[in-house]
């Protein structure tokens, strides 16, 4: 006799600490932003750091003065809530499609419709 019992709750689905192998956790340095109608923005290690934690938060540290036309959605130091699924990550109220490969995290904000791609490296 085989018995199978499945139980789901929203709390276990959406929060990073409940997901095994959360590849977001750690410090990611902003490398570049491109897309839209503006030139590519390039950054040095430490200029802007996204620190994803196990407790559903991402600490964004902005150590440089950003240009007025910067496409980075977070202009100042801030701590935001995040959660993700297999295709998208939500940082505060902003939704991004994402790809993590090796030590590179790419966040896509409607790139197909002149949106942006934010590239971060570990």
C-alpha atoms as one frame of an Amber mdcrd trajectory, in Angstrom:
protein
   0.000   0.000   0.000   1.358   3.389  -1.004   0.199   6.531   0.707   1.091
  10.010  -0.502   0.257  13.158   1.336   1.018  16.622  -0.013   0.567  19.798
   1.896   1.179  23.297   0.645   0.919  26.660   2.246   1.738  30.089   0.826
   4.369  30.573   3.519   6.373  27.600   2.248   6.201  28.607  -1.401   7.283
  32.232  -1.613   9.915  32.860   1.017  13.645  32.456   0.357  14.464  30.824
   3.695  12.057  27.973   2.920  13.703  27.155  -0.403  16.646  24.810  -0.486
  19.729  25.989  -2.337  18.755  29.669  -2.513  21.281  30.841  -5.122  20.499
  34.512  -4.458  22.039  34.532  -0.965  25.245  36.529  -0.748  26.766  39.755
  -2.012  26.348  40.642  -5.674  28.192  43.610  -7.217  26.403  45.605  -9.887
  28.378  45.237 -13.118  26.238  46.926 -15.753  22.781  48.028 -16.780  21.704
  48.112 -20.389  18.572  48.321 -22.459  16.055  51.017 -23.098  17.213  53.988
 -25.119  20.147  55.004 -22.922  23.809  54.012 -23.142  25.073  51.066 -21.090
  25.944  51.988 -17.506  29.100  50.266 -16.213  30.059  49.927 -12.549  33.141
  48.899 -10.560  33.103  46.278  -7.782  31.770  47.869  -4.607  29.995  50.794
  -6.325  26.572  49.210  -5.822  26.140  45.968  -3.848  23.030  43.822  -3.488
  23.329  41.615  -0.370  20.605  38.953  -0.418  20.025  37.429   3.020  18.302
  34.278   4.267  15.589  36.312   6.005  13.776  37.600   2.888  15.697  40.870
   2.649  18.147  42.391   0.224  20.379  45.212   1.416  21.286  47.571  -1.415
  24.390  49.687  -0.758  25.029  52.592  -3.146  28.576  53.880  -2.622  28.733
  56.276  -5.597  26.744  59.226  -6.867  24.529  57.906  -9.641  23.987  59.949
 -12.773  20.610  61.664 -13.065  19.520  59.384 -15.905  20.571  56.137 -14.207
  18.225  53.227 -14.884  18.993  51.612 -11.519  15.652  51.408  -9.684  17.306
  51.827  -6.252  19.187  55.133  -5.975  20.083  55.103  -2.250  21.066  52.626
   0.449  17.978  50.637   1.296  16.748  47.306   2.639  13.956  45.632   0.702
  11.919  42.428   0.932  12.398  39.795  -1.781  10.909  36.479  -2.820  11.229
  34.354  -5.915  10.075  31.373  -7.887  11.736  29.485 -10.733  11.249  32.344
 -13.238  10.866  35.627 -11.379  12.227  37.494  -8.397  10.237  40.233  -6.685
  12.318  42.919  -4.980   9.928  45.123  -3.023   7.227  45.924  -5.597   9.474
  45.403  -8.650   9.231  42.151 -10.632  12.208  40.835 -12.620  12.727  37.735
 -14.694  16.128  36.311 -13.802  18.934  33.986 -14.809  21.721  32.833 -12.487
  24.687  31.215 -14.221  28.019  30.621 -12.518  28.707  33.872 -10.647  26.416
  36.096 -12.733  22.871  37.177 -11.885  20.870  38.868 -14.644  17.651  40.679
 -13.764  15.352  41.471 -16.682  12.739  44.206 -16.426  10.582  43.868 -19.549
  13.674  43.822 -21.791  11.651  42.819 -24.865   9.719  46.110 -24.641  12.692
  48.465 -24.281  13.160  47.567 -20.631  16.483  46.975 -18.894  18.830  44.179
 -17.897  20.733  44.537 -14.627  23.841  42.372 -14.387  25.380  41.515 -11.016
  28.457  39.411 -10.258  29.511  37.551  -7.103
